[in-house]
């Protein structure tokens, strides 16, 4: 049985959750990075007794469009699949259901679904430091329950009731586009690492706002801390979701 992570994690929170889940199974894990535009995803090979963990962050209650496009290139060959959505303590809305639908369309057999919390990638005052130890213990417990389902050959996907709505909620653009400031030395790392290829490699300080998905990869990766989003806009956005984020949300398992 081969375990493969298929993860879209621009700032690392989603990858951390995927690692916590898979480490409980104690096997070598192959990692597929969906933030890489050039990968030949269609060349991936799966067997029916393999396990895939497909993990994405929730962007406005939806699967990131880039992640959906790249997942569509993969043929799961009816491999068993755990779908995971990670969000910053507001709400994941239709993300988990949409991700399950995408996985099934890519020929995976969804046997479990997990929603998990990680520190908000833009408004860090929400879910600060999560996943924390309580989250890790809970996710390890989820992983054990999923593995028990697999070894008992009880992988009936029809029994899983995943929350969400079809039609999915309307997708909205990111809106918060990081800009380079005077600290920028044009090293090019942000352009190299941008999942959407929104930063010009010829003019590093230039970002195509229509391509930018507000994933904050460039902000996290910049060695000079030279890329920032508009502070006033972040404050307004943070105030708008303050009530929804005020109470600690729990991780959830659907099997």
C-alpha positions in Angstrom: 0.0 0.0 0.0 1.5 3.3 -1.1 0.6 6.6 0.6 0.6 9.8 -1.5 0.0 13.3 -0.3 -1.5 15.6 -3.0 -1.3 19.0 -1.4 -1.9 22.7 -2.3 -0.3 24.6 0.5 1.2 28.0 -0.4 2.0 29.0 3.2 2.5 25.6 4.8 -0.5 25.3 7.1 -2.3 22.7 4.9 0.9 20.7 4.4 1.3 20.6 8.2 -2.1 19.1 8.6 -1.5 16.5 5.9 1.8 15.5 7.6 0.1 15.1 11.0 -2.5 12.8 9.4 -0.1 10.7 7.4 2.6 10.3 10.1 0.1 8.2 12.2 0.2 5.5 9.5 4.0 5.1 9.8 4.8 4.5 6.2 6.9 6.2 3.6 4.9 9.1 2.0 5.2 10.4 -1.5 4.5 14.1 -1.8 2.9 15.8 -4.8 3.0 19.6 -4.6 0.0 21.2 -6.4 1.5 24.6 -6.2 4.0 23.7 -8.9 2.6 24.8 -12.3 5.0 22.7 -14.5 4.5 19.3 -12.9 3.2 16.5 -15.2 0.3 15.5 -12.9 -1.2 13.2 -15.5 1.9 10.9 -15.2 1.1 10.0 -11.6 0.3 6.3 -11.2 -2.0 4.8 -8.5 -3.2 1.3 -7.6 -6.6 0.5 -6.1 -5.2 -0.3 -2.7 -3.1 2.9 -2.5 -4.1 5.8 -0.2 -4.1 9.4 -1.3 -4.5 12.4 1.0 -5.8 15.3 -1.0 -5.5 18.5 1.0 -6.3 22.1 0.1 -6.9 25.4 2.0 -10.4 26.9 1.8 -10.4 30.1 -0.1 -13.7 31.9 0.6 -15.5 28.6 1.2 -14.3 27.0 -2.1 -11.4 24.9 -3.4 -8.7 27.1 -4.9 -9.3 27.2 -8.7 -5.6 26.4 -9.4 -5.8 23.3 -7.2 -9.0 22.2 -8.9 -7.4 22.6 -12.3 -4.3 20.6 -11.4 -6.3 17.8 -9.6 -8.3 17.4 -12.8 -5.2 16.2 -14.6 -4.7 13.3 -12.2 -6.2 9.8 -12.7 -6.7 8.2 -9.3 -7.5 4.7 -10.8 -10.0 4.1 -7.9 -7.3 4.5 -5.3 -8.6 5.2 -1.8 -8.7 8.8 -0.9 -9.0 11.1 2.2 -10.0 14.6 1.3 -8.9 17.4 3.7 -9.7 21.1 3.7 -7.9 23.5 6.0 -9.3 26.9 7.0 -8.4 29.8 9.3 -11.3 29.4 11.9 -14.0 31.3 9.9 -15.8 28.6 7.9 -15.1 26.1 5.1 -18.6 26.2 3.7 -18.6 24.2 0.4 -14.9 23.5 0.2 -14.9 19.9 1.6 -17.9 18.8 -0.5 -16.4 20.4 -3.7 -13.0 18.7 -3.0 -14.7 15.4 -2.6 -16.6 15.9 -5.9 -13.3 16.8 -7.7 -11.5 13.8 -6.3 -14.3 11.5 -7.5 -14.2 13.1 -10.9 -10.5 12.4 -10.9 -11.3 8.7 -10.4 -10.4 8.5 -6.7 -12.6 6.6 -4.2 -13.3 9.0 -1.3 -13.4 7.0 2.0 -13.1 9.9 4.5 -13.1 13.6 4.8 -11.5 16.0 7.3 -11.8 19.7 8.0 -9.0 21.1 10.1 -7.9 24.5 11.4 -4.6 26.3 10.7 -3.5 29.8 11.4 -5.1 32.3 9.0 -2.7 33.0 6.1 -3.5 36.7 6.0 -5.1 37.7 9.4 -2.7 35.9 11.7 -4.7 36.9 14.8 -7.2 34.2 13.9 -6.3 30.6 14.8 -2.8 31.7 15.9 -0.4 28.8 16.4 -2.8 26.2 15.1 -2.7 23.3 14.6 -1.7 23.2 18.3 -1.1 20.1 20.4 -4.9 19.6 20.9 -5.4 19.7 17.1 -2.5 17.3 16.6 -3.9 14.8 19.1 -7.3 15.0 17.4 -5.9 14.6 13.9 -3.9 11.6 15.0 -7.1 10.1 16.4 -8.8 10.8 13.1 -6.0 9.1 11.2 -6.3 6.0 13.4 -10.1 5.8 12.8 -9.5 6.2 9.0 -6.8 3.5 9.0 -9.1 1.2 11.0 -11.7 1.6 8.3 -9.2 0.8 5.6 -7.8 -2.4 7.3 -11.3 -3.6 8.0 -12.2 -3.2 4.3 -15.1 -1.0 5.3 -14.6 1.7 2.6 -18.1 2.3 1.5 -18.0 5.9 0.1 -21.8 6.1 -0.1 -22.0 6.2 3.8 -20.0 9.5 4.0 -22.2 12.5 4.5 -20.0 15.6 3.8 -21.5 19.0 4.6 -21.8 21.7 1.9 -24.1 22.7 -0.9 -24.5 22.0 -4.6 -24.5 24.5 -6.3 -21.4 25.6 -4.5 -21.2 29.2 -3.3 -20.1 31.8 -5.8 -16.3 32.0 -6.0 -14.8 35.5 -5.3 -11.4 36.8 -6.2 -8.6 37.2 -3.7 -8.5 41.0 -3.8 -5.5 41.4 -1.5 -2.5 41.5 -3.8 0.9 41.7 -2.1 3.2 44.5 -3.3 7.0 44.8 -3.2 8.4 47.6 -1.1 11.9 49.3 -1.0 13.4 46.3 0.7 13.0 44.2 -2.5 16.4 43.2 -4.0 14.8 41.6 -7.1 16.2 38.1 -6.1 13.3 36.5 -8.1 12.4 33.9 -5.4 8.8 35.2 -5.2 8.3 34.9 -9.0 9.9 31.4 -8.9 7.6 30.2 -6.1 4.3 31.9 -7.1 1.7 29.1 -7.7 -0.2 31.3 -10.2 2.9 32.7 -12.0 1.5 36.2 -11.3 4.8 37.9 -10.7 6.9 38.9 -13.7 10.3 37.3 -13.8 11.6 40.3 -15.8 10.1 42.9 -13.5 9.9 41.4 -10.0 8.0 44.3 -8.5 5.2 43.8 -11.1 2.3 41.5 -10.2 -0.7 40.7 -12.4 -3.6 41.4 -10.1 -6.0 39.3 -12.2 -3.7 36.2 -11.8 -2.9 36.7 -8.2 -4.9 34.4 -5.9 -3.9 36.1 -2.6 -2.3 32.9 -1.4 0.5 34.8 0.4 3.2 32.5 -0.8 5.4 35.4 -1.9 5.0 37.1 1.5 6.1 34.0 3.4 8.9 33.1 1.0 10.6 36.6 0.7 13.9 36.5 2.5 13.8 40.4 2.8 10.2 40.6 4.1 9.8 42.9 1.2 6.2 41.9 0.0 3.2 43.1 2.0 -0.5 43.5 1.5 -2.3 46.7 2.2 -2.6 47.0 6.0 -5.8 49.1 5.9 -7.6 46.5 3.6 -6.5 43.7 5.9 -7.9 45.5 8.9 -11.2 46.0 7.2 -11.3 42.3 6.2 -10.3 41.2 9.7 -13.1 43.3 11.2 -15.7 41.8 8.8 -14.9 38.2 10.0 -14.2 38.9 13.6 -17.5 37.6 14.9 -17.2 34.4 12.9 -13.7 33.8 14.1 -14.2 34.7 17.8 -15.0 31.1 18.9 -12.5 28.3 18.5 -13.6 25.9 15.8 -13.1 22.1 16.1 -11.6 19.8 13.6 -14.1 17.4 12.0 -14.0 13.9 10.6 -16.5 12.3 8.2 -16.1 8.5 7.6 
